[in-house]
């Protein structure tokens, strides 16, 4: 009886660990999304861009500089990058 109970506990622990890792990844993605939305808001408010134009600006700049969109968004928010 003890061996199956231990195996079950180990299996559940592995499931919980996987779920915990997934929650961490999703939390990070949410934070990046919030940063992108804030940067788009800056571009819309300060430079009169549309939402699609602001997203395209961030995306193309990230590709041309080979950086992550989140990093570009942070620089836009900080005022280091502008169109």
C-alpha contacts under 8 A as a table, 3 or more apart, distances in Angstrom:
res1	aa1	res2	aa2	distance
1	X	4	X	5.88
1	X	5	X	6.50
2	X	5	X	5.20
2	X	6	X	6.20
3	X	6	X	5.14
3	X	7	X	6.16
4	X	7	X	5.00
4	X	8	X	6.04
5	X	8	X	5.07
5	X	9	X	6.15
6	X	9	X	5.00
6	X	10	X	6.13
7	X	10	X	5.07
7	X	11	X	6.14
8	X	11	X	5.05
8	X	12	X	6.17
9	X	12	X	5.14
9	X	13	X	6.09
10	X	13	X	5.05
10	X	14	X	6.25
11	X	14	X	5.16
11	X	15	X	6.33
12	X	15	X	4.99
12	X	16	X	6.16
13	X	16	X	5.09
13	X	17	X	6.12
14	X	17	X	5.08
14	X	18	X	6.19
15	X	18	X	5.14
15	X	19	X	6.19
16	X	19	X	5.05
16	X	20	X	6.03
17	X	20	X	5.01
17	X	21	X	6.21
18	X	21	X	5.14
18	X	22	X	6.21
19	X	22	X	4.98
19	X	23	X	6.16
20	X	23	X	5.09
20	X	24	X	6.33
21	X	24	X	5.13
21	X	25	X	6.34
22	X	25	X	5.12
22	X	26	X	6.12
23	X	26	X	5.11
23	X	27	X	5.99
24	X	27	X	5.09
24	X	28	X	6.26
25	X	28	X	5.15
25	X	29	X	6.26
26	X	29	X	4.99
26	X	30	X	6.12
27	X	30	X	5.08
27	X	31	X	6.28
28	X	31	X	5.11
28	X	32	X	6.32
29	X	32	X	5.12
29	X	33	X	6.15
30	X	33	X	4.98
30	X	34	X	6.20
31	X	34	X	5.12
31	X	35	X	6.27
32	X	35	X	5.05
32	X	36	X	6.18
32	X	70	X	5.55
33	X	36	X	5.04
33	X	37	X	6.17
33	X	70	X	7.80
34	X	37	X	5.09
34	X	38	X	6.15
35	X	38	X	5.07
35	X	39	X	6.18
35	X	70	X	6.58
35	X	73	X	6.24
35	X	74	X	6.69
36	X	39	X	5.10
36	X	40	X	6.11
36	X	69	X	7.44
36	X	70	X	6.24
36	X	73	X	5.43
36	X	74	X	7.91
37	X	40	X	5.04
37	X	41	X	6.16
38	X	41	X	4.98
38	X	42	X	6.37
38	X	73	X	7.83
38	X	77	X	7.25
39	X	42	X	5.02
39	X	43	X	6.34
39	X	73	X	5.14
39	X	74	X	7.10
39	X	76	X	5.90
39	X	77	X	5.43
40	X	43	X	5.10
40	X	44	X	6.07
40	X	51	X	6.54
40	X	54	X	5.38
40	X	55	X	6.41
40	X	73	X	7.87
41	X	44	X	5.00
41	X	45	X	5.97
41	X	51	X	7.93
42	X	45	X	5.21
42	X	46	X	5.79
42	X	47	X	7.75
42	X	76	X	7.56
42	X	77	X	6.74
43	X	46	X	5.47
43	X	47	X	5.29
43	X	48	X	6.76
43	X	49	X	6.01
43	X	54	X	5.96
43	X	82	X	7.84
44	X	47	X	5.68
44	X	48	X	4.79
44	X	49	X	4.57
44	X	50	X	5.94
44	X	51	X	6.70
44	X	54	X	6.83
45	X	48	X	5.73
45	X	49	X	7.60
47	X	83	X	7.79
49	X	53	X	5.81
49	X	54	X	5.90
50	X	53	X	5.09
50	X	54	X	6.11
51	X	54	X	5.17
51	X	55	X	6.19
52	X	55	X	5.20
52	X	56	X	6.06
53	X	56	X	5.04
53	X	57	X	6.02
54	X	57	X	5.02
54	X	58	X	6.29
55	X	58	X	5.21
55	X	59	X	6.05
56	X	59	X	5.01
56	X	60	X	5.92
57	X	60	X	5.36
57	X	61	X	6.02
57	X	83	X	7.95
58	X	61	X	5.26
58	X	62	X	6.06
58	X	69	X	6.37
58	X	72	X	6.54
58	X	73	X	6.85
59	X	62	X	5.16
59	X	63	X	6.26
59	X	69	X	6.21
60	X	63	X	5.08
60	X	64	X	6.08
61	X	64	X	5.12
61	X	65	X	6.00
61	X	72	X	7.45
62	X	65	X	5.31
62	X	66	X	5.58
62	X	67	X	4.88
62	X	68	X	5.76
62	X	69	X	5.35
62	X	72	X	6.25
63	X	66	X	4.90
63	X	67	X	6.55
63	X	68	X	7.92
64	X	67	X	7.94
67	X	71	X	6.67
67	X	72	X	7.04
68	X	71	X	5.31
68	X	72	X	6.57
69	X	72	X	5.09
69	X	73	X	6.07
70	X	73	X	4.99
70	X	74	X	6.21
71	X	74	X	5.16
71	X	75	X	6.40
72	X	75	X	5.13
72	X	76	X	6.27
72	X	81	X	7.88
73	X	76	X	5.04
73	X	77	X	6.24
74	X	77	X	5.12
74	X	78	X	6.17
75	X	78	X	4.96
75	X	79	X	6.20
75	X	80	X	5.23
75	X	81	X	5.83
76	X	79	X	5.06
76	X	80	X	5.81
76	X	81	X	4.83
76	X	82	X	6.42
77	X	80	X	7.67
78	X	81	X	7.86
79	X	82	X	6.94
